[in-house]
Amino acid sequence: MTLHLSHDHVALRVVDYDAAIDWYTTKLDFTVDQEWPFGDMKLAYLSNGTVKVEILGGSEAELQTPPTDLADTFGTERMHHFCIAVADLDATVAELRRRGVNFLGEPFVVEEIGRRLAILTDNDGNMIELSAPMGDG
């Protein structure tokens, strides 16, 4: 039997639920599709196009240390980042910088996959990769 899979969402555990909702809605233009309680936490589904993020917020949790350099992020086995495809990397990066979004370095090319990439961090230090075809900008 062959499994046929499709991507549904990525889930992010945060302590400050309201700050995470605000960041994703104001910085990346996500909309809140649904909110519900789970124990002493608040959960939400957010979306922008086909990209879906679940926020698991509130309650006590150990805060992560946000990365300051991409090279320093490869020393721990964990989920590293999630990726969002964009049509125009330069225009998207410029707009996100205007909105105060933090990037880990400048956009770069990965010839082997024919993509230009940029890495940003959300308000909790989660890394998000933006990906566009080479020659987009």
N, C-alpha and C positions, 0 to 999 in steps of 0.2 A: 504494500500500500504506500502510495506517495502522499505526503502531507501537502496540502495547498493552504498557504498562510498569507495573510495580509496584515499590514501594520495597523494597530488601533490607536495606542497612545503611549506616552511616556509619563511616569509618575514621579513627582518631586516631593520629598518630605521637607517641610519647612516649619519653623517655630512661629514666625510672624505671618500668619495667613493673610491678613489685610495688606501687608506690604508686598507680598508675592503677587496677589491679585492685582494690586495697583501697578506693579512693575510690568507684568505681562500685558495688561490692557493699555497702559500709556506708552510703553516703550516699543512693544511689538504688535500693537493693534489687535490683540486677542479679544474675543468676546467671552463672557461667562455664559455657558450654555445651561449649566445645572449646578446647584449647591445642595448639600445635605450634611447632616451631622453623622458622626461615627464615634461613639463613646464620647470622650472629652475633646475630640478634634472636629474640625470643619473640613469638608472635602468639596472640591469643585472640579468640573470639567470645563476647560477653556479651549477655544479653537480659533484658528485663522486659516481659511482655505481648508486644505486636507490635513493640516498639522493640528494634533490634539495633545493637550497637556492636562494631566490630573494633578491638582494641588492637594496634598495631605498636610493640613496645617493646624497649628495650635499645640497645646499640651507641651510637655517638657521633652527636649531632645538635645543632644550634644551638637553645638554649632560646628560647622566645618570652617577651615581656614581657606578663604578664597585664594586662588592661584594668582601669582603676579607675573609668571613667565611660563609659556607653554612647555619648554624643555623640562621644567621642574615637575610637570604633572605625570610623567611616565614612570615614576618610581613606585607606584602603588597599584596593586591589582584591584580593579573596581570598574564600575561603569565610568567611562571617561567623558563622553559628551553625547549629545544627540545632534543630528544634522537637519538643517532646513535648507531646501533648494530655493534659490532666488534667480530671477531672470537677469538682473543687472547688479553685479556685486559692488561695483564702485558707487553707484547711486544709492544702494541700500546701506553700505557702510557710511557714506557721507550723511545720510538722513539719520541713522542711528547715533552717529557721533554728535549731530546737532541736538539730539534728544538726551545726550549725556550718558550714552551706553559705553561701558568699559570694554576695550579690545585688548587681547593679548598679542601685541605686536601688530605688524602690518599684514595686509592680504598677501598670499603667496600662491605659487603654482605647484601642482603635483603633476608633472608630465605623464607619469605612468597611468593616471586615470583621466587625463585630459580635463582637469578641473582647476579653477581658482578658488581658494578657500580663505576664510577669515574666521577667527575664533573670538567670541565675546563671552562675557560672564554676566549672569543675571545678578540680582541684588543679593542672592545667597551664595554666590560663588560657583553655581553650576555652569559648566561650559556648554556653549551652543556653537556649533560650526555652521557657517553660511557657505553654501556651495553653488558655484555657477560654472557653466561651460567656459573653457578658455576662449578668449577673443570676445567676451561679453562686453567689455568696457574699454 
